[in-house]
Amino acid sequence: MAAVLVIGAGIAGLGSALALSQRGHEVVVVERDTTSVPDSPDAAFEQWERRGAPQVHHSHAFLARLRNLLRDRAPDVLAHLHDAGASEVRFIDQPPVTLEDRSPRPGDEDLVALACRRTTFEWVLRRDTLAAGNVRLMEGSVERLLPDGDGHAGVPNVVGVGLAGGAELRADLVIDASGVRSPLPRWLAEMGAGPVAEKEKDTGIIYSSRFYRLLPDQQLPVQEGPVLGDLDYLKYAVFVGDNRTFSITFGLHAGDAELRQLLRPSPFTVVAQSLPGLRPWIQPTRCEPITGVEVMARLVNRRRRFVNGGHPVATGIFAVGDSAICTNPLYGRGCSLAMVHAYLLADVLEEHAHDPVRAALAFAAVTRDEIEPWYTASVAQDRQNRTGLDIPLGDDEEDEQPVDAQTMRSIMRDGLLPAAGTDPVVYRAFLRAFNLLDQPNAIMADAEVVGRVMVAWQTRHQRPPPAPLGPQRDEMLRILARSAAA
Ligand SMILES: Cc1cc2nc3c(=O)[nH]c(=O)nc-3n(C[C@H](O)[C@H](O)[C@H](O)COP(=O)(O)OP(=O)(O)OC[C@H]3O[C@@H](n4cnc5c(N)ncnc54)[C@H](O)[C@@H]3O)c2cc1C
């Protein structure tokens, strides 16, 4: 069995440690954040200093792909998430009111996501991973990789890491799970390996979240409007949490200086109250805010490739999670992809235990097949979202669509979404793609689904326009100005 060193105790790091410990490897996880694990989900939410992963203070969706992976490969973790207050979101139990055929179909049991705070998810995952016995967590900040002299077949080989303060840790394998800010390409360059092929696309959005707790005797509202919506200038969503919490998130365009005022608590509330889908949630008689407005900007889609000309840039080192592939948080995919990636790595290492070059190539191939398509899809979705707005479009090959972005956007909005609300086949195809259960191009590759979507699109002018989800931008700015003056 190998001695494995994991850099970072986020989702990808803990997921890797869990998956490898299940196969008997000895794992050391090195984490830069020095705070110990709090003793309850609420304490984790309130006290856990996670400066290395500031997104833990934002709303998180845990998609069916992640829930199913836990069900199949780490059922104890899933059970402990439920014990900690996480609930299941059974999409098929909450179909749109417009869906008449509600009969069950094969595969419905997979359409279940998890609802909890990110701190709760990570709290359970960390406790369960460390309980495995062959996983040890140590505090430390990794600053460099340690190469061995000769490498494997001419490829540089990593045999450990150097920590801030000078200590060195040796291992058979190093896994970089240090997140979106991982400096892995630089570390590799410093030991003479690389270059790493990297593409990065700014999402152009600012993400803002606020958490609430239900008052005693109050319940979550019976939902009347959509809890997830896109007003073009503003995206919004409600996320059910654990232990009587929920959160509201807005995504706005980074360049929208006038709307940035909603990043403060009072205007945030005014905007939420102006949206029919959110209004019932934030009634002062129902809940109280338990945080201010958390804000994150400079969010990117990014992919890194670690193979050049058919050769790995290095052996003995693997990038997992956001360090390798990072996607726009609006789509709620990062934790699911990080966990799937971790288990894919464990599978590859089992198959190629004694051949470092083959292991590196196999992991690069499976990353490209299973994870990277979601980077490409996120970039394409961002492009559709920007169409029609005064925001420049990118122009590289991954943005290319079989039809232009304007038409694609119309097909999604005026074909796919209405069909998903009335047609049980399209509804399920949409949910499967949303939850990462099928590859991103699966909807457009399924002739039956495409046919049904195109019928809905071609008859779009025969339907009454949908009720507006909220005020237009100008009206929203007037609402904010009136409330500031009051
Ligand atoms: C605003 C926002 C909202 C999001 N919402 C969702 C969502 O709804 N659903 C979803 O699935 N995903 C969401 N994501 C994405 C998700 O949070 C990430 O994809 C996920 O955290 C990636 O896990 P990771 O382990 O790769 O990185 P992280 O979770 O960021 O963990 C990296 C860890 O490495 C540590 N570290 C960094 N450098 C070092 C070092 N040199 N030495 C030692 N340790 C180090 C850090 O302290 C940290 O603990 C969101 C992201 C953002 C920014």
The ligand as an SDF file (V2000), in Angstrom:
LIG
                    3D

 53 58  0  0  0  0  0  0  0  0999 V2000
  -19.1190   31.4180   -4.0530 C   0  0  0  0  0  0  0  0  0  0  0  0
  -19.0460   29.9510   -4.3600 C   0  0  0  0  0  0  0  0  0  0  0  0
  -20.1840   29.1670   -4.3110 C   0  0  0  0  0  0  0  0  0  0  0  0
  -20.1220   27.8060   -4.6390 C   0  0  0  0  0  0  0  0  0  0  0  0
  -21.2640   27.0570   -4.6350 N   0  0  0  0  0  0  0  0  0  0  0  0
  -21.1830   25.7410   -4.9200 C   0  0  0  0  0  0  0  0  0  0  0  0
  -22.3400   24.9160   -4.8860 C   0  0  0  0  0  0  0  0  0  0  0  0
  -23.4620   25.3870   -4.6950 O   0  0  0  0  0  0  0  0  0  0  0  0
  -22.1910   23.5790   -5.0940 N   0  0  0  0  0  0  0  0  0  0  0  0
  -20.9750   23.0280   -5.3780 C   0  0  0  0  0  0  0  0  0  0  0  0
  -20.8880   21.8160   -5.5510 O   0  0  0  0  0  0  0  0  0  0  0  0
  -19.8710   23.7870   -5.4550 N   0  0  0  0  0  0  0  0  0  0  0  0
  -19.9440   25.1130   -5.2320 C   0  0  0  0  0  0  0  0  0  0  0  0
  -18.8240   25.8760   -5.2880 N   0  0  0  0  0  0  0  0  0  0  0  0
  -17.5540   25.2440   -5.6790 C   0  0  0  0  0  0  0  0  0  0  0  0
  -16.9540   24.4720   -4.5210 C   0  0  0  0  0  0  0  0  0  0  0  0
  -16.9200   25.2600   -3.3650 O   0  0  0  0  0  0  0  0  0  0  0  0
  -15.5470   24.0270   -4.9240 C   0  0  0  0  0  0  0  0  0  0  0  0
  -15.6130   23.4370   -6.1870 O   0  0  0  0  0  0  0  0  0  0  0  0
  -14.9760   23.0190   -3.9350 C   0  0  0  0  0  0  0  0  0  0  0  0
  -14.7630   23.6080   -2.6860 O   0  0  0  0  0  0  0  0  0  0  0  0
  -13.6640   22.4630   -4.4810 C   0  0  0  0  0  0  0  0  0  0  0  0
  -13.0640   21.6630   -3.5170 O   0  0  0  0  0  0  0  0  0  0  0  0
  -11.4680   21.5940   -3.4110 P   0  0  0  0  0  0  0  0  0  0  0  0
  -11.2080   20.6330   -2.3300 O   0  0  0  0  0  0  0  0  0  0  0  0
  -10.8960   21.4220   -4.7400 O   0  0  0  0  0  0  0  0  0  0  0  0
  -11.0310   23.0560   -2.9200 O   0  0  0  0  0  0  0  0  0  0  0  0
  -11.3560   23.7720   -1.5490 P   0  0  0  0  0  0  0  0  0  0  0  0
  -12.6130   23.2710   -0.9770 O   0  0  0  0  0  0  0  0  0  0  0  0
  -11.2440   25.2280   -1.8290 O   0  0  0  0  0  0  0  0  0  0  0  0
  -10.1990   23.3110   -0.5530 O   0  0  0  0  0  0  0  0  0  0  0  0
   -8.8580   23.6270   -0.7440 C   0  0  0  0  0  0  0  0  0  0  0  0
   -8.1440   23.4370    0.6050 C   0  0  0  0  0  0  0  0  0  0  0  0
   -6.7430   23.4930    0.4200 O   0  0  0  0  0  0  0  0  0  0  0  0
   -6.1540   24.2600    1.4750 C   0  0  0  0  0  0  0  0  0  0  0  0
   -4.8820   24.7840    0.9820 N   0  0  0  0  0  0  0  0  0  0  0  0
   -4.7040   25.6980   -0.0040 C   0  0  0  0  0  0  0  0  0  0  0  0
   -3.3880   25.8870   -0.2250 N   0  0  0  0  0  0  0  0  0  0  0  0
   -2.7250   25.0720    0.6420 C   0  0  0  0  0  0  0  0  0  0  0  0
   -1.3490   24.8390    0.8730 C   0  0  0  0  0  0  0  0  0  0  0  0
   -0.4080   25.4660    0.1660 N   0  0  0  0  0  0  0  0  0  0  0  0
   -1.0040   23.9660    1.8370 N   0  0  0  0  0  0  0  0  0  0  0  0
   -1.9640   23.3230    2.5660 C   0  0  0  0  0  0  0  0  0  0  0  0
   -3.2880   23.5180    2.3610 N   0  0  0  0  0  0  0  0  0  0  0  0
   -3.6700   24.3710    1.4120 C   0  0  0  0  0  0  0  0  0  0  0  0
   -7.2050   25.3220    1.7420 C   0  0  0  0  0  0  0  0  0  0  0  0
   -7.0380   25.9150    3.0180 O   0  0  0  0  0  0  0  0  0  0  0  0
   -8.4910   24.5220    1.6140 C   0  0  0  0  0  0  0  0  0  0  0  0
   -8.8460   23.9270    2.8230 O   0  0  0  0  0  0  0  0  0  0  0  0
  -18.8800   27.2330   -4.9860 C   0  0  0  0  0  0  0  0  0  0  0  0
  -17.7310   28.0280   -5.0400 C   0  0  0  0  0  0  0  0  0  0  0  0
  -17.8120   29.3710   -4.7510 C   0  0  0  0  0  0  0  0  0  0  0  0
  -16.5700   30.2130   -4.8530 C   0  0  0  0  0  0  0  0  0  0  0  0
  1  2  1  0
  2  3  1  0
  2 52  2  0
  3  4  2  0
  4  5  1  0
  4 50  1  0
  5  6  2  0
  6  7  1  0
  6 13  1  0
  7  8  2  0
  7  9  1  0
  9 10  1  0
 10 11  2  0
 10 12  1  0
 12 13  2  0
 13 14  1  0
 14 15  1  0
 14 50  1  0
 15 16  1  0
 16 17  1  0
 16 18  1  0
 18 19  1  0
 18 20  1  0
 20 21  1  0
 20 22  1  0
 22 23  1  0
 23 24  1  0
 24 25  2  0
 24 26  1  0
 24 27  1  0
 27 28  1  0
 28 29  2  0
 28 30  1  0
 28 31  1  0
 31 32  1  0
 32 33  1  0
 33 34  1  0
 33 48  1  0
 34 35  1  0
 35 36  1  0
 35 46  1  0
 36 37  1  0
 36 45  1  0
 37 38  2  0
 38 39  1  0
 39 40  1  0
 39 45  2  0
 40 41  1  0
 40 42  2  0
 42 43  1  0
 43 44  2  0
 44 45  1  0
 46 47  1  0
 46 48  1  0
 48 49  1  0
 50 51  2  0
 51 52  1  0
 52 53  1  0
M  END
$$$$
